[in-house]
Amino acid sequence: MNLYHAVKAQFEAMPQYQYEHIFIDNYSSDNSRNILRELAKEDKNIKVILNARNFGPNRSGSYGMLQAKGDALICIVCDLQDPPEMIPKFLAKWEEGYKVVLGQKLKSKENFLMFQVRKLYYTLINWLSETPQYEGVTGYGLFDKEFLDTMRWMDDPDPYVRGLVPDLGYKTYLMEYTQNKREFGKSSYNFNRYFDFAITGVTHVSKKPLRIATMAGMMMSGISFLLAIIYLVLKLIYWDSFAMGTAPILIGVFLLSSVQLAFIGVIGEYIGAILTRVTKRPMVVEEERINF
């Protein structure tokens, strides 16, 4: 309700724009669905999609983006961490010709440790990516219809939007802001979900982990071969006094085994990303849509 009133207040001050406010509910367990139904009855600008189950914030949010029919779309989360007061600023930059206008959170009122972990992730993904990535960008911002049409054409069932923006190269403006604290409730995101989203980002923007695995494998093979030659020469020279020992063998076996498992995991993540695309499952399955 708070987000609805905040967004409505912004557009009431800008009568030159017609707008639709699309809510996509990711199978809420509280009273959110009934509230959205009542809002849609009262205000025909409100459009509602109710998912058949929880498909995750990335798939659900991306699907909601693709349902917009206007000249531009503004993405904003419902917990009011991203200030609706920036909507007029986004539109002003869009009028100047920018195809994408993104909020860039360089400061945040959230947990300090969590903010630093996010910064570390942005640094890592920027290092891995073939295309420079935007730091502090979450997807909050404005997207032109042209960008959304490209997303529809790509038909990715699990897109990584924040990485797609720099990769496609549309004229982009970054607008700095301070992220607010979450007004109500507590995020259901846990470590596994954060890790899953991080891996999604890496597999979408970079092939570098595969190259690292290849190079590390070649390097370790060379080191192992060199050590084998050294051990052979030492054994031949000091046949009676040089003991091979089991410790180096065990250490070598465990090291190589752990490296192999790690690299198989890396390859598996990319195969999983390929599987997600080729199975052609829908982003979400709708249970109900209102006012479309």
Secondary structure, DSSP 8 states (H G I E B T S, - for coil): -HHHHHHHHHHHT-TT----EEEEE---SSSHHHHHHHHHHH-TTEEEEEESS---HHHHHHHHHHT--SSEEEE--TTS-S-GGGHHHHHHHHHTT-SEEEEEEEEESS-HHHHHHHHHHHHHHHHH-SS---TTEEEEEEEEHHHHHHHHHHT-SS--HHHHHHHHT--EEEEEEEE----SS-----HHHHHHHHHHHHHHH--HHHHHHHHHHHHHHHHHHHHHHHHHHHHHHTTTT----SHHHHHHHHHHHHHHHHHHHHHHHHHHHHHHHHTT--S--EEEEE--
